[in-house]
Structures are given as C-alpha cells and as structure tokens.
C-alpha cells in the first residue's frame, strides 16, 4: 500500500508530504495506482519548481518507493499551497477508487 502522510500546520498550511510503499495493484510497470500517484505527486513538484522558481526540499528512495517533499515558507507560499492542495485533491480521488492500495494520512 502507498501511504501518503500530509503534514498540515494549525493554519491549514501544508508543510510537507511523504509517500512510502508500493500499491501492489498490478505487476511492476502495469500498476496504474502507482503510476497515478507518481504522476500526480511528481507533476505537482515539477509545477511548483517551474511556476514559482522555488525548489522544495526533496528526498527520494533509490527503489522508487519513497518520496518526501518539504515546502519552505516564501513570498510565493500561496501559489505553492494552491498547487499542493490540488495535488491532494487528485490523490484523494485515486484513494476513493483504490483505497485498498493507497491511503492519505493527515498529521494536523
């Protein structure tokens, strides 16, 4: 199962997220849950970098089963937060249909 831990401050600001595990929906290379979660998360991080010129702190595992991204508070925080929250909505949509393979966990 892919677990996505979203760290949210009392203000509602998302300070970081961490994805770990494997969906095990299908064999490697054909796992649409893994592909969807990866595309959404990497797309959001790439959008943040491209649209705000801010590079978050990124940690990746060598086997592809781990990603942690921390967002610094900057003057472009509202833009970053909008992209991150759009990412979360997309991941929630995947979770609704494939909840046995992906779970969002909120640390508030």
C-alpha positions as a Markdown table, in Angstrom:
| # | Residue | x | y | z |
|---|---|---|---|---|
| 1 | Unk | 0.0 | 0.0 | 0.0 |
| 2 | Unk | 1.1 | 3.5 | -0.7 |
| 3 | Unk | 0.8 | 5.7 | 2.4 |
| 4 | Unk | 0.9 | 9.5 | 1.9 |
| 5 | Unk | 1.5 | 11.4 | 5.1 |
| 6 | Unk | 0.5 | 15.1 | 4.8 |
| 7 | Unk | 1.8 | 17.4 | 7.4 |
| 8 | Unk | -0.5 | 20.3 | 7.9 |
| 9 | Unk | 0.0 | 23.2 | 10.3 |
| 10 | Unk | -2.8 | 24.5 | 12.5 |
| 11 | Unk | -3.3 | 27.4 | 10.0 |
| 12 | Unk | -4.0 | 24.8 | 7.2 |
| 13 | Unk | -0.7 | 25.3 | 5.5 |
| 14 | Unk | 0.8 | 22.1 | 4.2 |
| 15 | Unk | 4.5 | 22.0 | 5.3 |
| 16 | Unk | 5.4 | 18.6 | 3.7 |
| 17 | Unk | 4.2 | 15.3 | 2.4 |
| 18 | Unk | 5.8 | 11.9 | 2.4 |
| 19 | Unk | 4.9 | 9.0 | 0.2 |
| 20 | Unk | 6.1 | 5.5 | 1.0 |
| 21 | Unk | 5.4 | 2.0 | 0.0 |
| 22 | Unk | 4.1 | 0.3 | -3.2 |
| 23 | Unk | 0.5 | 0.0 | -4.3 |
| 24 | Unk | 0.8 | -3.7 | -5.3 |
| 25 | Unk | -2.3 | -3.2 | -7.6 |
| 26 | Unk | -0.6 | -4.9 | -10.5 |
| 27 | Unk | 2.8 | -6.1 | -11.6 |
| 28 | Unk | 5.7 | -3.6 | -11.9 |
| 29 | Unk | 5.2 | -1.4 | -15.0 |
| 30 | Unk | 1.5 | -2.0 | -15.1 |
| 31 | Unk | 0.4 | -0.7 | -11.8 |
| 32 | Unk | -2.0 | 2.2 | -12.5 |
| 33 | Unk | -2.4 | 3.2 | -8.9 |
| 34 | Unk | 1.4 | 3.6 | -8.6 |
| 35 | Unk | 1.6 | 5.4 | -11.9 |
| 36 | Unk | -1.3 | 7.7 | -11.0 |
| 37 | Unk | 0.1 | 8.6 | -7.6 |
| 38 | Unk | 3.6 | 9.1 | -9.0 |
| 39 | Unk | 2.3 | 11.3 | -11.9 |
| 40 | Unk | 0.3 | 13.5 | -9.6 |
| 41 | Unk | 3.0 | 14.0 | -7.0 |
| 42 | Unk | 5.9 | 14.5 | -9.3 |
| 43 | Unk | 3.8 | 16.7 | -11.6 |
| 44 | Unk | 2.9 | 18.9 | -8.6 |
| 45 | Unk | 6.5 | 19.2 | -7.5 |
| 46 | Unk | 7.6 | 20.0 | -11.1 |
| 47 | Unk | 4.8 | 22.6 | -11.4 |
| 48 | Unk | 6.0 | 24.3 | -8.2 |
| 49 | Unk | 9.5 | 24.5 | -9.5 |
| 50 | Unk | 8.5 | 25.7 | -12.9 |
| 51 | Unk | 5.8 | 28.2 | -11.9 |
| 52 | Unk | 7.3 | 29.6 | -8.7 |
| 53 | Unk | 11.1 | 29.2 | -9.2 |
| 54 | Unk | 11.1 | 27.7 | -5.7 |
| 55 | Unk | 12.7 | 24.3 | -5.3 |
| 56 | Unk | 11.3 | 22.4 | -2.3 |
| 57 | Unk | 13.5 | 20.1 | -0.2 |
| 58 | Unk | 13.2 | 16.7 | -1.9 |
| 59 | Unk | 14.2 | 13.3 | -0.7 |
| 60 | Unk | 13.8 | 10.1 | -2.8 |
| 61 | Unk | 14.4 | 6.5 | -2.2 |
| 62 | Unk | 16.6 | 4.5 | -4.6 |
| 63 | Unk | 13.9 | 1.9 | -5.2 |
| 64 | Unk | 11.2 | 4.3 | -6.1 |
| 65 | Unk | 9.1 | 3.6 | -3.1 |
| 66 | Unk | 9.8 | 6.7 | -1.1 |
| 67 | Unk | 9.4 | 10.5 | -1.7 |
| 68 | Unk | 9.4 | 13.3 | 0.9 |
| 69 | Unk | 8.9 | 16.9 | -0.1 |
| 70 | Unk | 9.1 | 19.9 | 2.3 |
| 71 | Unk | 7.9 | 23.3 | 1.3 |
| 72 | Unk | 9.7 | 26.4 | 2.6 |
| 73 | Unk | 7.7 | 29.4 | 3.6 |
| 74 | Unk | 8.4 | 32.0 | 0.9 |
| 75 | Unk | 6.7 | 35.1 | -0.6 |
| 76 | Unk | 5.2 | 32.6 | -3.2 |
| 77 | Unk | 3.7 | 30.4 | -0.5 |
| 78 | Unk | 0.1 | 31.0 | -1.6 |
| 79 | Unk | 1.0 | 29.7 | -5.1 |
| 80 | Unk | 2.8 | 26.7 | -3.7 |
| 81 | Unk | -0.1 | 25.9 | -1.4 |
| 82 | Unk | -2.6 | 26.0 | -4.2 |
| 83 | Unk | -0.6 | 23.5 | -6.2 |
| 84 | Unk | -0.1 | 21.2 | -3.2 |
| 85 | Unk | -3.7 | 21.3 | -2.3 |
| 86 | Unk | -4.7 | 20.5 | -6.0 |
| 87 | Unk | -2.3 | 17.5 | -5.7 |
| 88 | Unk | -4.0 | 16.4 | -2.6 |
| 89 | Unk | -7.4 | 16.5 | -4.3 |
| 90 | Unk | -6.1 | 14.4 | -7.1 |
| 91 | Unk | -4.7 | 11.8 | -4.6 |
| 92 | Unk | -8.0 | 11.8 | -2.7 |
| 93 | Unk | -9.7 | 10.9 | -6.0 |
| 94 | Unk | -7.4 | 8.0 | -6.5 |
| 95 | Unk | -7.9 | 6.9 | -2.9 |
| 96 | Unk | -11.7 | 6.9 | -3.4 |
| 97 | Unk | -11.5 | 4.3 | -6.1 |
| 98 | Unk | -8.4 | 2.3 | -5.0 |
| 99 | Unk | -8.5 | 2.7 | -1.2 |
| 100 | Unk | -7.1 | -0.8 | -0.7 |
| 101 | Unk | -3.9 | 0.4 | -2.4 |
| 102 | Unk | -3.4 | 4.0 | -1.4 |
| 103 | Unk | -4.2 | 5.9 | 1.8 |
| 104 | Unk | -3.8 | 9.5 | 2.8 |
| 105 | Unk | -2.9 | 10.2 | 6.4 |
| 106 | Unk | -3.1 | 13.7 | 7.9 |
| 107 | Unk | -0.9 | 15.0 | 10.7 |
| 108 | Unk | -2.6 | 18.1 | 11.9 |
